[in-house]
Amino acid sequence: MDWRSVPVEESAERLRDQTGSGDPGARTTSGLVAYLDGEPAGWCAVEPRTAYARLLRTRVPWTGRTEDKGDYGVWAVTCFVTRSGFRRRGISRALAHAAVDFARSRGAPAPSRAIR
């Protein structure tokens, strides 16, 4: 979907549905929300790589690689968003660390080195 062609209200509703953010007991999500002082400050998309059909079809990330595209154990972080007014405070870094922990807690193999 081309998010730029969708009205803001519709985009917000689609993201709420996609992320399961309206259901605290949701078993799945497509991302994590970062809060700073009780305010939502950022979001990152993190799911098993197989959830991103477009990523699996795109040639560039696969050039020179022989791994199985359908390996559910490989996770991907595909997007970071930090709200205006919250930038340059380490939100993306905190989300990256949380994404690794989130994926690991759902069975993703641990990365060979930590995010710095």
N, C-alpha and C positions, 0 to 999 in steps of 0.2 A: 504494500500500500504506500502511496505517496502522501506522507503526512502533511505536506504543505498545501495540498489541494482540499483538505478537510477543515471545516470551521472549527475554531478553538473548542467550543462546547462539545462537539462530536468527538474530537480528539481526546478530550478529557474523559468522556464516557467510555470510549473504546479502551483507553489505558486502564481505567478502573476495572473494566471487565477482564482485560488481559492479565492484569497483575493480581487479581483476586483481592485487591485492597479493601473492598467493601465487606469482606468476610474474614474476620480475625482467625477463624478456624480453617481457612483454606489450606488444603494439603499441597497445592502447587502455587507457584508464582512465577512471573517472568522477570522479577527484579527485586531489588532491595531499596528501601527508602532510608536516607540518613536524616536524623533530626539533630538540631543544634538549639539548645535552650528551649526545647519543646516545639520548635517550628520545623516542618519538613524543609530540608535544605538542599537535598540532592537525591538522585536516583541512578541506579545502574541496572542494566539488563544482564542477567546471568541465568543460563539454562544449559542443559546438555546440548552439545553442538548439533545433535540431530533435530532439535526443535527449530533450527534456522534453515529452512528449506533453501532459501536464497543463497546462504553461505555455502551450502553443499553443492549448489549448481554453479557457483562462480569459479572460474578457472584460476584466477590469480593466487588465492591462498594454497592451492594444491600443486602449483608448478614445482617440480623437483621433489615432491613428497610421495611416499608410497603407503602411508598409513591408511587404515580403513575409515572411510568417511562416515560410515554408519556406526562407529564405536560409541555407544551410549556413555561410556565412562569418561569421554573427553568433553569437558565443559568449555563454554565460550562466554566471555564478557564482550558484548557488542556495542554498548552505548553507555556514556556517562552524561548526566545532566546536573548542573549545579545552578541553583536559583541565583538570580541577580541579588546582590547584597550579601551573599554567603560565600562568594568566590574568594580564593587565596587564603582559605582558612583550613586547608587540609581535608576538605570534604571528599574529593575524588580519591585521595590516598586511603582514607578511612573506608570508603566504599570498596576499593580494590582489596583491602585486607579482609573485609567482611564477606566479599564475594568468594574468596578462596575458602574461608571457614565454612560458608554456606554450602558450597559445592562439595567440600570434603565431608561435611556432616550428612550428605546425601549420597555418599559412595564414590565420589570422584577421587582418583588417586592423588596423593599429595604432590605438589610441584617439587621439582628437584632443588629449588632454591626459593627462599622467601622473598617477598616483595619488599623493596627497601623504601 
